[in-house]
Amino acid sequence: MSYKLNLLPLFLLASLALHSQEGEPYPAPAPPREVDVYSTSGGELIFSFADVSSGNASIGSNLRFSAFFHLGEYWHFDFTNSFGMFTGFGMRNIGMITKDDGVLIAEHLGILTPGAGDVKIKRRSYSLGVPLAFKIGNFKRRTFVYAGGEAELMFHYKEKLFIDGDKEDKFGEWFSDRTNIINPSLFGGIQFPGGVNLKFRYYMLDFLDQDYTERINGVEVRPYQGLETRMFYISLSWNLRNRSKRRIDMPEGRT
């Protein structure tokens, strides 16, 4: 009998614990957070500049405008109506125009001579880049500011030599060693309603590779050594939103 009496308080405590759990169920899990995912496509009108110098001497450069061939495809992830990010890929035509910069390369031997006249060189490369950027704004109105970085692969180089306004020489190279083949950049901009963008981009490395080596008259030379060629540009672009759109549920942890 005493044994049963000693177990009675334990049965009473267990029943009270079960009753309290039935009266207070676990809290329901929080509803999943939805992320809007969609893509945009567009192009750019690029107004590029270059800060070119050799030693302590500044070298004159001209504004360069390019409209072809620029193409971008971007995937947006809107976590809320005011914060999100995007990535994708972009192909663009970037470069610079310099006046007589004192550079002599093997291709210009016999054409570019001292006192040749008014010398102008146009250099450009097609690039393929992968951006990653964050954005803040009102996405329902398609208005926001953004900033991020991009790694660009310079895959086709082209150069044109002009003397006194006449084109004297040109050549192109695939995956040329003349440029820094991977050139990272930082960019930022603002998108207005309708998808029109105003963007600024700055390249972190020189456009021309100062370590590039070639042979001229049997002697190895570095034609771009000491030549600093930092590029930046302002662009007017447009991003058209594609029709396809989906939502991804991001489950919250149980609280």
C-alpha positions as CSV (number, residue, x, y, z in Angstrom):
1,M,0.0,0.0,0.0
2,S,2.8,2.4,0.9
3,Y,4.4,1.7,-2.5
4,K,1.2,2.7,-4.3
5,L,0.9,5.8,-2.2
6,N,4.4,6.9,-3.1
7,L,3.7,6.6,-6.8
8,L,0.5,8.6,-6.6
9,P,2.2,12.0,-6.6
10,L,4.2,11.0,-9.7
11,F,1.0,10.1,-11.6
12,L,-0.6,13.4,-10.5
13,L,2.4,15.4,-11.8
14,A,2.5,13.5,-15.1
15,S,-1.2,14.1,-15.7
16,L,-0.8,17.8,-14.9
17,A,2.2,18.1,-17.3
18,L,0.2,16.4,-20.1
19,H,-2.8,18.6,-19.5
20,S,-0.6,21.8,-19.7
21,Q,0.9,20.7,-23.0
22,E,-2.5,20.0,-24.5
23,G,-3.7,23.5,-23.4
24,E,-0.6,25.2,-24.8
25,P,0.2,23.7,-28.2
26,Y,3.5,24.5,-30.0
27,P,3.4,27.9,-31.9
28,A,2.6,27.6,-35.5
29,P,5.6,28.0,-37.9
30,A,6.0,31.4,-39.4
31,P,4.7,31.7,-42.9
32,P,7.4,31.4,-45.6
33,R,9.0,34.5,-46.9
34,E,8.5,35.0,-50.6
35,V,11.2,36.2,-53.0
36,D,10.2,37.5,-56.4
37,V,12.5,36.3,-59.2
38,Y,12.4,37.7,-62.7
39,S,14.8,38.7,-65.5
40,T,15.4,41.9,-67.6
41,S,17.2,42.4,-70.9
42,G,18.7,45.5,-72.4
43,G,21.6,47.4,-73.8
44,E,23.8,50.5,-73.2
45,L,25.0,53.7,-74.8
46,I,28.5,54.1,-73.4
47,F,30.5,57.4,-73.0
48,S,33.9,56.3,-71.9
49,F,36.9,58.2,-70.7
50,A,40.5,57.2,-69.8
51,D,43.0,58.6,-67.3
52,V,46.3,58.0,-69.3
53,S,49.8,58.9,-68.1
54,S,53.3,57.9,-68.6
55,G,55.5,58.6,-65.6
56,N,54.4,62.0,-64.3
57,A,53.3,63.2,-67.8
58,S,49.6,63.2,-68.6
59,I,48.6,62.0,-72.1
60,G,45.6,63.5,-73.9
61,S,42.6,61.3,-74.5
62,N,39.2,61.8,-76.1
63,L,35.7,60.9,-75.2
64,R,34.8,57.6,-76.8
65,F,31.1,56.8,-77.7
66,S,30.0,53.3,-78.5
67,A,26.5,51.9,-79.1
68,F,27.4,48.5,-80.6
69,F,27.4,45.7,-79.5
70,H,26.1,45.9,-76.0
71,L,23.8,43.2,-74.5
72,G,22.8,42.4,-71.0
73,E,20.6,39.7,-69.4
74,Y,20.0,40.0,-65.6
75,W,18.2,38.0,-63.0
76,H,16.6,39.9,-60.1
77,F,15.8,38.6,-56.6
78,D,13.5,41.0,-54.7
79,F,13.5,40.0,-51.0
80,T,11.1,42.8,-50.2
81,N,9.6,45.6,-52.1
82,S,12.5,47.8,-51.2
83,F,15.6,45.5,-51.0
84,G,17.0,43.0,-53.5
85,M,19.9,41.9,-55.6
86,F,20.7,41.0,-59.2
87,T,23.3,39.1,-61.2
88,G,23.5,37.8,-64.8
89,F,25.9,38.6,-67.7
90,G,26.8,41.6,-69.9
91,M,28.7,42.0,-73.1
92,R,30.0,45.4,-74.1
93,N,32.4,47.3,-76.3
94,I,34.8,49.3,-74.2
95,G,38.0,51.2,-74.9
96,M,39.8,54.5,-75.2
97,I,41.1,57.1,-77.7
98,T,44.5,58.6,-77.1
99,K,46.6,61.2,-78.9
100,D,50.3,60.6,-79.5
101,D,51.2,58.5,-76.5
102,G,54.7,57.5,-77.6
103,V,53.9,53.8,-77.9
104,L,55.6,52.0,-80.8
105,I,54.5,48.4,-81.4
106,A,55.7,45.9,-84.1
107,E,52.5,46.3,-86.2
108,H,53.2,50.1,-86.6
109,L,56.8,49.8,-87.7
110,G,57.4,51.8,-90.9
111,I,54.1,53.6,-90.4
112,L,54.4,55.5,-87.2
113,T,57.7,57.5,-87.3
114,P,58.9,60.5,-85.3
115,G,57.2,63.7,-86.5
116,A,54.6,61.6,-88.4
117,G,51.9,64.3,-87.8
118,D,48.8,64.3,-85.7
119,V,48.6,60.8,-84.2
120,K,45.5,59.3,-82.7
121,I,45.1,55.6,-81.6
122,K,41.7,53.9,-80.9
123,R,41.9,50.8,-78.8
124,R,39.0,48.7,-77.7
125,S,38.0,45.3,-76.5
126,Y,34.8,43.3,-76.3
127,S,34.2,42.0,-72.8
128,L,32.0,39.5,-71.2
129,G,31.2,40.2,-67.5
130,V,29.3,38.7,-64.6
131,P,27.9,41.3,-62.1
132,L,26.7,41.1,-58.6
133,A,24.8,44.1,-57.2
134,F,22.4,45.1,-54.4
135,K,19.5,47.5,-54.9
136,I,17.3,49.6,-52.8
137,G,14.1,51.4,-53.9
138,N,10.5,50.9,-54.8
139,F,10.4,47.8,-57.0
140,K,6.7,48.1,-57.7
141,R,7.4,51.4,-59.4
142,R,10.7,49.9,-60.9
143,T,12.7,52.7,-59.3
144,F,15.8,52.0,-57.3
145,V,19.5,52.7,-56.8
146,Y,22.1,50.0,-57.0
147,A,25.8,49.3,-56.6
148,G,28.1,46.3,-57.0
149,G,31.1,44.8,-58.8
150,E,31.7,42.8,-61.9
151,A,34.5,40.7,-63.3
152,E,35.0,41.2,-67.1
153,L,36.8,38.9,-69.5
154,M,38.4,40.9,-72.4
155,F,38.0,38.5,-75.3
156,H,38.7,40.5,-78.5
157,Y,41.1,43.4,-78.9
158,K,41.2,45.8,-81.8
159,E,43.4,48.8,-82.5
160,K,43.3,51.5,-85.2
161,L,46.0,54.0,-86.0
162,F,45.1,57.4,-87.5
163,I,47.7,60.0,-88.8
164,D,46.4,63.4,-89.7
165,G,42.9,62.1,-89.7
166,D,43.6,59.2,-92.1
167,K,43.4,55.6,-91.0
168,E,46.8,54.1,-91.6
169,D,46.6,50.7,-89.9
170,K,44.3,48.4,-87.9
171,F,44.5,44.9,-86.5
172,G,42.6,42.7,-84.0
173,E,43.4,39.8,-81.7
174,W,41.4,37.2,-79.8
175,F,42.2,36.9,-76.1
176,S,45.0,39.3,-76.6
177,D,47.9,39.6,-74.1
178,R,48.0,43.3,-74.7
179,T,45.1,43.9,-72.2
180,N,44.6,42.7,-68.7
181,I,42.4,39.8,-69.8
182,I,40.4,39.8,-66.5
183,N,39.6,43.4,-65.4
184,P,37.3,43.8,-62.4
185,S,35.1,46.9,-62.1
186,L,32.9,48.7,-59.6
187,F,29.7,50.3,-60.7
188,G,26.6,52.1,-59.4
189,G,23.6,53.7,-60.8
190,I,19.9,54.6,-60.6
191,Q,17.0,53.1,-62.5
192,F,14.0,55.3,-63.4
193,P,10.4,54.2,-64.1
194,G,10.3,52.4,-67.4
195,G,13.7,50.7,-67.0
196,V,15.9,53.6,-68.1
197,N,19.3,53.5,-66.2
198,L,22.0,56.0,-65.6
199,K,25.2,54.2,-64.6
200,F,28.8,54.9,-63.7
201,R,31.6,52.3,-63.9
202,Y,35.3,52.3,-62.9
203,Y,37.8,49.7,-63.9
204,M,40.3,48.6,-61.2
205,L,43.2,47.6,-63.5
206,D,44.9,49.3,-66.4
207,F,43.3,48.6,-69.7
208,L,46.7,47.8,-71.4
209,D,49.0,45.3,-69.7
210,Q,52.3,46.9,-68.8
211,D,54.0,43.5,-68.7
212,Y,53.1,42.7,-72.3
213,T,56.3,41.7,-74.2
214,E,56.9,41.5,-78.0
215,R,59.9,41.5,-80.3
216,I,60.9,44.6,-82.3
217,N,63.9,44.2,-84.6
218,G,64.9,41.1,-82.7
219,V,64.8,42.8,-79.3
220,E,62.3,42.0,-76.6
221,V,60.5,45.2,-75.5
222,R,57.5,46.1,-73.3
223,P,55.8,48.8,-75.3
224,Y,53.2,49.6,-72.6
225,Q,55.6,49.7,-69.6
226,G,55.0,52.7,-67.5
227,L,51.8,53.6,-69.3
228,E,48.9,53.9,-66.9
229,T,45.5,53.4,-68.6
230,R,42.6,53.5,-66.2
231,M,39.2,53.6,-67.8
232,F,35.8,54.7,-66.6
233,Y,32.5,55.5,-68.2
234,I,29.0,56.9,-67.9
235,S,26.2,55.0,-69.7
236,L,22.6,55.4,-70.5
237,S,21.0,52.0,-70.6
238,W,17.5,50.4,-70.7
239,N,16.3,47.2,-69.0
240,L,13.1,45.7,-70.3
241,R,11.4,43.3,-67.8
242,N,10.5,39.9,-69.2
243,R,7.0,38.6,-68.7
244,S,8.0,35.4,-66.9
245,K,8.1,35.8,-63.1
246,R,8.1,33.4,-60.2
247,R,8.2,33.3,-56.5
248,I,10.5,31.3,-54.2
249,D,9.4,30.4,-50.7
250,M,12.2,31.0,-48.1
251,P,11.0,29.1,-45.0
252,E,11.7,30.8,-41.7
253,G,13.1,29.0,-38.7
254,R,10.6,28.0,-35.9
255,T,10.4,30.5,-33.1
